[in-house]
Amino acid sequence: MRDILEELPHALLSDPTRESEDPGVPRELHDDDLVRPAAEEDLPVDAHRSKRSPLARHVEVVIDPFDPRQPTQLGLTLAVEGQRVRSGEFTIGFVHQGVERRAVGLGVDDVELASLLAPVAPGLITQLAMARAVERLASFTPDALTSLWRALAIDLVGVAEHSRALLLTMRRSPRLMPALAQTTSAADVALEGIDGGHRLGHPFGLRTAVPDDEMSTLRRRLDDIERALRGVDDARMLAALAHLKGAGVLDIEHAREIGIDGPALLAAGGVPTLAVDLGHDLANLHQGGAHVGCTVARVEVHLQLLRAAVQRLPRHLARIATHDGANHEICSRPTSLSGTHDAFIYGPGGTTACIIDVQAGLVNRLRIRPPELPLLLGVSRALRGVRLDDVSEVVASFGLHASALDR
């Protein structure tokens, strides 16, 4: 048939331009059943593209990584059929930092190493993963006060990250955003106050003691967080996202197959099973419902985790205030420390893994595996079938960080 068409194109196919009384602007037709097989050879391979749909609907939408509609600095190429996404592919590397390579040669207890890890959002989780890996290498157990401060800090990071993910997901509802923005800002300010000079992400204990006046300031800032959270209306938020029920689904089978945990797994009805060194409280939730694994389910999980973390903050502070004894004496640089070890920290987005090789107290090799790494594949899968207008909300509900991917 193709050979006949090439030899006698007008013998089997009529010329609509010549036969029309008012041909208008001449155009080449691409949607005829006879020319479809040859034309489809030039299209990108997409297993989810319907073979019966018009060729004119098969287009690629390239979203700039710094597009203001994107919740994070990731490039996104979508194969779209009509108004539905058939496949999506992310491109990373736009904020590449080279953290793992630049860490080589730095002391494991050097503030420069902590400063280098800070931009890998959320920075404190990455710092704590490195610190615990060094402590496990040295067979060292932090003192009780250090553990209490770390638990408080991890919950503060959780408040900031969950409220930030909700804030980005609710960008179509500006009236609901101020309370979430205030909660995010209050948590960031509280964490900045107690983590001055990267105090908390230091191996073997706090880098410096927390001043008494900062303790009183922290109490006021925790009150600010609770006050801001009271303005967050869960019912109105879920009502505003009602059109996303059943959209952006990532089921539990695919989540476990890819290696995803965190809110995405909880929203699919699963629970994390990996043993972690820090952050056990953040995983203490099991979410189920009629819309398991969809965008609305992830928003519900973010809300529950956010409120649970805020409730734990005063209890952490009360234990710290009643704890007797000063901070553990900071160890001098462990120049004789050598070997390789790892650590797992459960943060607001899932499990962050760190493996570090140390030679004479200096970093010889550092590898960080953030939860965003497997999550990126899950987001691509969840975008299939989503309306083009809803892509931003679906991506935002996963809480991705470009800086964690471009480490």
Number of C-alpha atoms within 10 A of each C-alpha: 8 12 8 10 14 9 9 11 13 10 10 11 12 10 13 13 14 10 9 9 8 8 11 8 6 9 9 8 10 14 14 12 9 14 15 15 12 10 13 13 9 8 11 12 10 11 9 13 17 12 11 8 12 15 17 11 15 18 15 16 14 13 16 15 22 13 13 11 14 19 25 19 20 24 19 18 17 22 23 22 23 15 12 19 25 24 22 20 16 15 13 16 15 15 15 13 18 11 19 16 13 14 21 17 15 17 21 28 24 15 17 14 23 28 15 17 26 18 16 23 18 22 19 25 30 26 25 26 27 32 25 27 25 30 20 17 19 15 8 12 13 15 15 16 20 20 17 15 20 22 21 21 25 26 27 26 24 28 29 27 23 28 29 21 25 26 24 22 25 22 16 13 13 9 9 19 20 14 20 25 19 20 27 26 19 24 26 18 18 23 22 13 16 20 19 12 14 21 18 26 30 25 26 23 26 24 23 17 15 17 9 10 8 13 16 10 13 18 15 12 19 20 14 17 25 17 15 19 22 12 15 20 13 14 8 12 20 17 11 14 17 12 12 21 17 17 22 29 28 24 20 21 12 16 22 14 10 15 16 25 27 23 32 32 27 26 31 27 18 23 19 21 8 10 12 15 15 21 23 14 16 22 20 12 18 15 19 16 11 9 17 23 29 23 30 26 30 29 27 20 24 30 21 15 24 24 18 18 22 20 13 15 21 15 12 17 19 11 13 18 12 8 12 10 8 10 17 17 13 14 11 8 14 14 13 11 16 18 16 18 18 21 25 24 26 26 26 29 26 22 28 24 21 24 20 23 20 25 17 15 21 22 23 20 17 19 17 22 17 26 24 24 18 17 23 21 18 23 24 19 20 25 26 21 18 21 19 16 11 17 20 18 23 26 23 24 28 26 26 23 21 22 23 24 23 17 21
